[in-house]
Amino acid sequence: SRDMGSIIGKITEELPKHEVVGKTAAYELRRYAPCVVAETSFASSKGMFGGDQGGSFMRLAKFIGVMAKPQNEQAEPIAMTAPVLMQRDDSRRGADGAYKMAFFLPASRFAKAADAPKPTNPDVTLVDLPARVVAAKTFSGNMRAGLIAEKERELREELERDGVRLKPGAEVMAAGFNPPWTPSFLKTNEVMLEVEP
């Protein structure tokens, strides 16, 4: 069954549309198509994986109707996709430890934010992400700030070594592909950095 698949670490959800444009032993370069995300922000002095991470996840889950009546104007369930994306929230630079969490909306249904049902919770916003090229490094284990920092550092070094130019000001994005109950060694995580096309 589908639930069994997600428990043993197999990713069965729809993924954002992309093509792999380069690959090394250490990372992949991917060109992502434009897509729509549902986004919510949270503040945390404990970093990206502390504070109100769970509340943020629930706000997004309720918007698409996971375990609840969908909190959007059409009360329309939207399929869960992978991954869940987290990064620093630069629009709230002033706030100490401002982060945002995003769910990708299924590209098979929504080409742009205007096509998707509007969230009824004002803390959830729909955002059109433009096409972009990212370097992605995959690893397993539980997402922790220290592990993300280590993988980001490795990825930056690998890209520099290979002459791949980062987009100026590129912020690390952390992507988690599995439900929290997946055993850590079966979890698929990624750190991503946007690079020059």
N, C-alpha and C positions, 0 to 999 in steps of 0.2 A: 504494500500500500504506500501511498505517497507519504504518510506520516512516518512510516518506518524508514523511508529513504532519508528524510531529513534528520532522523535520530542517529543513523549510522554515518552521517557526514556526507551523504551524497546530496549534491545541490540540484534540486528539481525545479526551482523557480526560474522564471524568465530573467535573463540577464540583459543589461543595457547593450544595444547594438554597437558592435565595434569590429574592426579588423586588426589583426596583428600585422604590424608593418616592419617589425624587427624583433630579434630575439637573441639573447645571449644565455649562457648558463645561469646568469644572476637575475635577469629581469626581462620583461617584455615591453616593447613599445607598441602602444595601441592607439588607433585613431577611432575615437568615439563619435558616433553620429549625434546631432542635436537631440536633446531629450528633455523630459519634464521631471522635476523632482518636487516632492512635498517636503518642506523644510520646517524645522522648529529650532529655536535657540535656547540655550541654557547657560547659566553662569555657574562656575565651579572653581573654588580655590584648590580643589584636589586634582585638577587637570581633567583631561578629556574623558577619563574613565572613572570619575568619581562624581559626587554631587548629584544632580538631578538627571542623570543619564536614563534611569528607568522611567521617570515621568515623561521625558521627551519621547522615549520609545512608545509609551502608551498613548501619548497624544497622536502620534503618527499612525499607530495601529488602529486607534479608534476612527480616525479619518477614513481609512480604507475598510473598516468594518471587521477587523480581526477581533473575535471574542466580544463583539458589541454591535449594536445597530450603527451602521456607518454614519459618522458625523460629517456629512456633506449635504449640500442642498438637495441633491436627488435621493438621498439616503441609499445610495447605490454602492454595493460592495465592489471593491477594486482588488484585483489579485495582488498578493504579496509577491514582491520580486526580491532578488538579491543583487548586490550586497546592500547592507545598511552603511551609509557613508558618514564619517565624522571629520570635522576639521575646525580650526579656529575660526571664529566669526569676526572677520575684519571690519565689518560695518559697525561693530560695537567695540572698537579699539580701546575706548576709554575704560570699559568695564574690565576689571581684573578677571582673567580666565573666562572669556566669553567663547562659547563653542556652538557649533550647529550640527544637527543630525538630520540626515535626509534619507527618504525612501525614493527610489526611482519608480515612476509610474510605468506600467507596461507600455512599451513603445508600439506593441501590436494594436493598442487601442487609442493612445493619445499622442498625437504628433506635437502638439503644443499645449501650453498651460490653459489656453482659452477653451480647449476641447474637453477639459476634465471638469468633473463636478467641483464646485467651490467648497472649501472647508467651512464648517459652521463655527469652528473654534478659531478666534482671531490670532491665536499663537501659532497656527499652522498656515504657511503660505506656499503657493505654487510658484515655481520658478522655472523659466526656460533656460536650460544650459546650452551654450553654443557648442558646435563641433570643436573638439580639441584633441591634442595628442598627449598622452600621458605615458610615463614610464611606471611600470607596476612590478613590485617585488612581492612574491608570494611566500608565506611562511605559516607554520601552524603554532598552536599554543593559545593560551588565554590572552586577550588584549590587555596589555598593561602599558602604562606611560613609558616605563623604562625600555620595554621591548620595542615599542613603536619608535622611540628615539634612536635606539641602536640600529634598527632596520632602515630608518631614514638616513642615518649617517652612512651606513654601508651603501645605500642606493646613490646618495649624492657623490660618494667617492667613485663608485663604479661608472656613473655617468660622466664624471669629469675625466676619468681615465680613458673612456671611449670617445671623448670629444663631443658628447651630446650636450647641447646647451639648454639649460633650464630657462623657462619663462621668467623674466625678472620678477622677483618677489614671490616665486612659487612657494606655496604653503603645503606642508604634508597633509595628505588625506589618508585616513585610515578606513579600510573597508572590511566589514565582517560578513561572512557568507552563511553562517550557521546559527540556529537557535542556541540560546544560552546553555541548554542542557546537553549539547553535544560534548562528548569527552574532549578535553583540550587538545590531545594529540591528533584528533580527527578534524579539528577546526581549520577551516581555510580562512586566512586573513591576508590582507595586502596593505602595503603602503604605496601611495601613488604620488608622483610629482608631475606637474604639467611641464612639458618641454616645448621648445620651439618646433614648429612643424617642419 
